[in-house]
């Protein structure tokens, strides 16, 4: 936006791409815009917008300036220049709407164009500190088109019960294994499918080759073979090989059953991911918002509406509050114990409620809205005999309808932070389809 960038031919440093700038291409008016842009970002943050929302807003602004550059349109911080740029950009967006074809991947939807125009107009009104109508009349405003929105369909009652129970079971079972130091190998049943955690803590289905062809452990009888049984089976031709294999098995088993073995920390991460999905089911929170939550150990639990409890704490000088069914409050407490287990191991000072691992470090969960999708795909791979197909949008719609049908529209609006009008508009029709 400030100037032309070039890739440094020397490559990268520590995995980070190095870019160089053509100093002669620096545009003085763009430097001024960039200074104001920093103030604008700060104001958005003070207004309570999430980091992910601010980043998306900046991407739209970047697209606007790329359009100006590609069409040689001047942009100066004065009213007429900005009005002219906005008008031309609005005409361009309207053209993109007219040529929109989803199959051919041409153009953009009306709603996307509205978001692009709104983001740029927001910045421009900040630049001049004037009302937006003084820059762009209502005649040129792009209005949203609700008919283009494809609503997420809710999960059926059966699907909802299965998905929720699978994530909840995995969270509880794996948390117990870690926090109660249960030893591998051990089995568990997930929705009628039996899995094993092998002696080195790997998840395997009971009918997988690793289980059915085991030479040291009898998975059917849940015990280790004796040396005589192994000898009779003729799996090994030499006696010293038998003893060597038993010793290696016992050594690996002992190593991987240590409190902070690699396998145990991975299983703890699986449990944390399962709880993230469990949390989405309970709160109907957006994926990106849930992943952005900052936590404080000084939290309180208070009675809320109907059969709900309010969990509250302070973060960044604001009160954070989530209302969940009373019966699941103990799961929240259990998750915090698991979270502490990981923080103690990685010796981090993580403030985020939800954590994951990246490059052998404990980091915050991704806040781009992709985390629930990643978990669903990861669990589908690991527990490959079970079906994981819920996403955060479907969970949110399903939860809203369930609360609405059971407790009424007022509580549904309260829990999802919707206006009653929005709640009635989005979920009344969907409720009849469940």
C-alpha positions in Angstrom: 0.0 0.0 0.0 2.9 2.4 0.8 5.1 1.4 -2.1 6.2 -1.4 -4.4 7.5 -4.4 -2.6 10.1 -6.9 -4.0 11.2 -10.3 -2.8 14.7 -10.3 -1.6 16.7 -12.6 -3.8 18.7 -13.7 -0.8 15.8 -15.9 0.3 14.5 -16.0 3.9 15.8 -15.8 7.4 14.5 -18.2 10.1 11.7 -19.3 7.8 10.5 -15.7 7.4 10.3 -14.2 3.9 12.4 -11.1 3.5 10.9 -8.2 1.5 12.7 -5.1 0.3 11.1 -1.8 -0.6 11.8 0.5 -3.6 12.4 3.7 -1.6 11.8 5.8 -4.7 8.2 4.4 -4.9 7.2 5.6 -1.5 4.0 7.8 -1.8 3.9 10.7 0.7 0.1 10.8 0.8 0.0 7.0 1.5 2.4 7.5 4.5 -0.1 10.0 5.9 -3.0 7.5 5.3 -1.0 4.8 7.0 -0.5 7.0 10.1 -4.2 7.6 10.3 -4.8 3.9 9.6 -2.9 3.0 12.8 -5.2 5.4 14.8 -8.2 3.7 13.1 -7.0 0.2 14.1 -6.6 1.4 17.7 -10.1 2.8 17.7 -11.5 -0.4 16.4 -9.7 -2.3 19.1 -11.1 0.1 21.8 -14.6 -0.4 20.4 -14.2 -4.0 21.3 -13.8 -5.5 17.8 -12.0 -8.9 17.8 -8.5 -9.1 16.2 -9.8 -11.4 13.5 -12.6 -8.8 12.6 -10.0 -6.0 12.4 -7.7 -8.1 10.2 -10.6 -8.8 7.8 -11.5 -5.1 7.8 -7.8 -4.2 6.9 -7.8 -6.8 4.0 -10.9 -5.1 2.5 -9.1 -1.7 2.8 -6.0 -3.2 1.1 -8.2 -4.5 -1.8 -9.5 -0.9 -2.2 -6.0 0.6 -2.5 -5.0 -2.1 -4.9 -8.0 -1.1 -7.1 -7.0 2.5 -6.9 -3.4 1.7 -7.9 -4.4 -0.6 -10.8 -6.7 2.1 -12.2 -4.3 5.1 -11.5 -6.8 6.8 -9.3 -5.3 9.4 -7.0 -6.3 9.3 -3.3 -5.6 12.3 -1.1 -6.9 13.1 2.4 -9.4 15.7 1.3 -13.1 15.5 0.7 -13.4 15.7 -3.1 -10.6 13.2 -3.7 -12.0 10.7 -1.3 -15.6 11.2 -2.7 -14.4 10.6 -6.2 -12.4 7.4 -5.2 -15.4 6.0 -3.3 -17.8 6.7 -6.2 -15.6 5.0 -8.7 -15.0 2.0 -6.4 -18.7 1.7 -5.8 -19.4 1.6 -9.5 -16.7 -1.1 -9.8 -18.3 -3.2 -7.0 -21.7 -2.9 -8.7 -20.1 -4.1 -11.9 -18.7 -7.1 -10.0 -22.2 -7.8 -8.7 -23.7 -7.8 -12.2 -21.2 -10.3 -13.6 -21.4 -12.6 -10.5 -21.6 -16.3 -11.5 -20.8 -18.8 -8.8 -20.1 -21.7 -11.1 -17.8 -19.7 -13.4 -16.3 -18.0 -10.3 -16.9 -14.5 -11.8 -17.7 -11.4 -9.8 -18.8 -11.2 -6.2 -22.1 -11.4 -4.3 -24.1 -8.4 -3.2 -23.3 -9.1 0.4 -19.5 -9.3 -0.2 -19.6 -6.0 -2.2 -21.6 -4.5 0.7 -18.8 -5.6 3.2 -16.1 -4.2 0.9 -17.8 -0.9 0.6 -18.6 -0.6 4.3 -15.1 -1.3 5.3 -13.6 1.4 3.1 -16.3 3.9 3.9 -15.6 3.4 7.6 -12.0 4.2 7.1 -12.7 7.3 5.0 -15.1 8.8 7.5 -12.4 8.3 10.1 -9.9 10.1 7.9 -12.0 13.2 7.6 -14.0 12.9 10.8 -17.3 13.5 9.0 -20.6 11.7 8.5 -20.5 8.9 5.8 -23.4 10.4 3.9 -21.2 13.5 3.2 -18.9 11.2 1.3 -21.3 8.7 -0.4 -25.1 9.2 -0.7 -27.5 6.5 0.1 -28.2 6.2 -3.6 -24.7 4.6 -4.1 -24.8 2.4 -1.0 -24.8 -1.3 -1.7 -27.5 -3.0 0.4 -27.3 -6.5 1.6 -29.3 -9.2 -0.1 -30.7 -11.7 2.4 -31.8 -14.0 -0.5 -28.1 -14.7 -1.3 -27.4 -15.9 2.2 -27.3 -19.7 2.5 -28.5 -20.5 6.0 -26.8 -23.3 7.9 -29.2 -26.2 8.5 -29.4 -27.6 12.0 -28.3 -31.0 13.0 -31.1 -33.5 13.5 -31.8 -34.6 17.0 -30.0 -37.9 16.4 -27.0 -36.3 14.8 -26.8 -33.7 17.5 -26.9 -36.3 20.3 -24.2 -38.5 18.6 -21.8 -35.6 17.8 -22.1 -34.0 21.2 -21.8 -37.4 23.1 -18.7 -38.3 21.0 -16.8 -35.1 21.8 -17.9 -35.1 25.4 -16.9 -38.7 25.9 -13.5 -38.2 24.3 -12.9 -35.2 26.5 -13.9 -37.0 29.7 -12.1 -40.3 28.9 -8.8 -38.7 27.8 -8.8 -36.2 30.6 -9.2 -39.1 33.1 -6.4 -41.0 31.5 -4.1 -38.0 31.8 -5.1 -36.6 35.1 -5.5 -39.9 36.9 -2.4 -41.3 35.2 -4.1 -44.4 33.8 -1.5 -46.7 32.2 -1.3 -47.8 28.6 -2.4 -50.0 27.0 -6.1 -49.5 27.6 -9.3 -49.7 25.6 -12.4 -47.5 25.3 -15.6 -47.6 23.3 -16.7 -44.6 21.2 -20.3 -44.9 20.0 -20.2 -48.7 19.7 -16.7 -48.8 18.2 -13.8 -50.1 20.3 -10.4 -48.4 20.2 -7.1 -49.0 22.0 -4.4 -46.8 23.3 -1.4 -49.0 22.7 1.6 -49.4 25.0 3.1 -46.3 23.4 -0.1 -44.3 23.5 -1.2 -44.5 19.9 -4.9 -44.7 19.1 -5.8 -47.8 17.1 -9.1 -49.4 16.2 -9.6 -52.8 17.7 -9.7 -54.4 14.2 -6.6 -52.6 12.9 -3.6 -54.7 11.8 -1.5 -53.2 14.7 -3.9 -54.7 17.2 -4.8 -58.0 15.6 -1.2 -59.0 14.8 0.4 -57.9 18.1 3.1 -60.3 19.3 3.5 -59.1 22.9 0.1 -58.0 24.1 -3.1 -60.0 23.8 -5.7 -57.3 23.0 -8.6 -59.8 23.0 -7.9 -60.8 26.6 -6.4 -57.4 27.6 -3.1 -58.9 29.0 0.5 -59.4 28.0 1.6 -62.8 26.6 3.9 -64.8 28.7 7.3 -65.8 27.4 6.1 -69.4 27.0 3.0 -68.4 25.0 5.2 -66.3 22.7 7.6 -69.3 22.3 4.7 -71.6 21.5 3.3 -69.2 18.9 6.6 -69.5 16.9 6.5 -65.8 16.1 10.2 -65.6 17.0 12.7 -68.3 16.0 15.2 -67.7 18.8 14.7 -67.5 22.5 17.0 -64.5 23.0 14.9 -62.6 20.5 11.8 -63.3 22.5 13.3 -61.9 25.7 14.8 -58.9 23.8 11.3 -58.1 22.3 9.7 -58.3 25.8 12.4 -56.1 27.3 11.9 -53.5 24.5 8.1 -53.6 24.9 8.4 -53.0 28.7 10.9 -50.2 28.3 8.7 -48.4 25.8 5.7 -48.9 27.9 7.4 -47.5 31.0 8.7 -44.5 29.0 5.4 -43.6 27.4 3.5 -43.9 30.6 5.5 -41.2 32.3 3.5 -38.2 33.4 4.7 -35.9 30.6 5.6 -38.4 27.9 5.1 -37.2 24.3 2.1 -39.5 23.9 0.4 -38.3 27.1 0.8 -34.7 26.1 -0.7 -35.5 22.7 -3.7 -37.2 24.3 -4.1 -34.2 26.6 -4.3 -32.0 23.4 -6.9 -34.4 21.9 -8.9 -33.9 25.1 -8.6 -30.1 24.9 -9.8 -30.2 21.3 -12.7 -32.3 22.2 -13.6 -29.9 24.9 -13.5 -27.0 22.4 -16.2 -28.7 20.4 -18.1 -29.5 23.6 -17.9 -25.8 24.5 -19.3 -24.8 21.1 -22.3 -27.1 21.7 -22.9 -25.7 25.1 -22.5 -22.0 24.3 -23.3 -21.8 20.5 -20.3 -19.5 20.3 -18.6 -18.7 17.0 -15.5 -20.7 16.3 -13.2 -17.6 16.0 -14.7 -15.9 19.0 -14.3 -19.0 21.3 -10.7 -19.4 20.1 -10.0 -15.7 21.1 -11.3 -15.9 24.7 -8.8 -14.6 27.3 -9.1 -16.4 30.6 -8.4 -15.5 34.2 -8.1 -18.1 37.0 -10.1 -15.8 39.3 -13.5 -16.9 37.9 -16.9 -17.2 39.6 -19.9 -19.4 39.0 -23.3 -18.0 39.7 -26.9 -19.0 39.2 -28.4 -17.9 35.8 -31.7 -18.3 34.0 -33.6 -21.6 34.1 -31.2 -24.6 34.4 -28.1 -22.6 33.6 -25.0 -21.4 35.5 -23.0 -18.3 34.6 -19.2 -18.6 34.5 -17.6 -15.2 34.8 -14.1 -13.7 34.9 -12.4 -10.4 34.0 -10.1 -10.1 30.9 -8.7 -7.0 29.4 -10.8 -4.9 31.8 -14.0 -6.5 30.6 -16.3 -9.0 32.1 -16.4 -12.3 30.2 -19.5 -14.4 30.8 -20.8 -17.8 29.5 -24.0 -19.5 30.5 -24.0 -23.2 30.3 -26.3 -26.0 31.6 -25.6 -26.7 35.3 -24.8 -30.4 34.6 -21.8 -29.5 32.5 -20.1 -27.0 35.0 -17.9 -29.8 36.3 -16.6 -30.4 32.8 -15.4 -26.8 32.6 -13.5 -27.3 35.9 -12.0 -30.6 34.6 -10.9 -28.8 31.4 -9.1 -26.1 33.5 -7.1 -28.9 35.3 -6.2 -30.3 31.9 -5.2 -26.9 30.7 -3.0 -26.4 33.7 -1.3 -29.8 33.0 -0.2 -28.6 29.6 0.8 -25.1 30.8 3.0 -26.7 33.5 4.7 -29.0 31.0 5.3 -26.3 28.3 6.2 -23.8 31.0 4.1 -21.1 29.2 2.2 -18.1 30.4 -0.7 -18.6 28.1 -3.7 -16.4 28.8 -6.0 -17.8 26.2 -8.7 -20.2 27.3 -8.2 -22.6 24.4 -4.7 -23.8 23.5 -3.0 -26.1 21.0 0.5 -27.0 20.0 2.6 -25.7 17.2 6.3 -26.4 16.6 6.6 -28.0 20.0 5.2 -24.9 21.7 1.9 -24.3 23.4 0.0 -21.5 21.5 -3.4 -20.1 21.3 -6.0 -21.8 19.2 -6.3 -20.4 15.6 -8.7 -17.4 15.6 -9.5 -17.5 11.8 -12.6 -19.6 12.3 -10.9 -22.8 11.1 -10.2 -24.6 14.4 -13.5 -26.6 14.6 -13.0 -27.7 11.0 -9.4 -28.8 11.8 -10.6 -30.7 14.8 -13.4 -32.4 12.9 -11.0 -33.6 10.2 -8.3 -34.6 12.7 -10.8 -36.7 14.7 -12.2 -38.3 11.5 -8.7 -39.4 10.7 -7.8 -40.7 14.2 -11.2 -42.3 15.0 -11.8 -43.4 11.5 -14.7 -45.7 12.2 -16.8 -42.9 13.7 -18.5 -40.0 11.9 -17.6 -36.4 12.8 -19.4 -33.9 10.6 -20.7 -31.0 12.7 -19.2 -27.5 12.2 -19.5 -24.4 14.3 -22.3 -22.9 12.2 -24.5 -26.0 12.4 -23.8 -26.3 16.1 -24.8 -22.7 16.6 -28.1 -23.0 14.7 -28.9 -26.3 16.5 -28.3 -24.9 19.9 -30.3 -21.8 19.2 -33.3 -23.9 18.1 -33.0 -26.3 21.0 -32.9 -23.4 23.6 -35.7 -21.7 21.8 -38.0 -24.7 21.8 -37.2 -25.7 25.4 -36.9 -22.3 27.1 -38.4 -19.7 24.7 -37.1 -17.1 22.3 -36.1 -14.7 25.1 -33.5 -17.0 26.6 -32.3 -18.0 23.1 -31.6 -14.4 22.2 -29.9 -13.8 25.6 -27.5 -16.8 25.2 -26.6 -16.1 21.6 -26.4 -12.3 22.1 -29.0 -11.7 19.4 -31.8 -9.2 19.2 -35.2 -10.9 19.5 -35.9 -9.7 15.9 -32.7 -11.4 14.6 -33.5 -14.6 16.6 -37.0 -14.7 15.3 -35.8 -14.1 11.7 -33.1 -16.7 11.7 -34.5 -19.5 13.7 -38.3 -19.6 13.5 -38.3 -21.1 10.1 -35.3 -23.4 10.9 -37.1 -24.7 14.0 -39.9 -26.1 11.9 -37.4 -28.0 9.7 -35.8 -29.9 12.6 
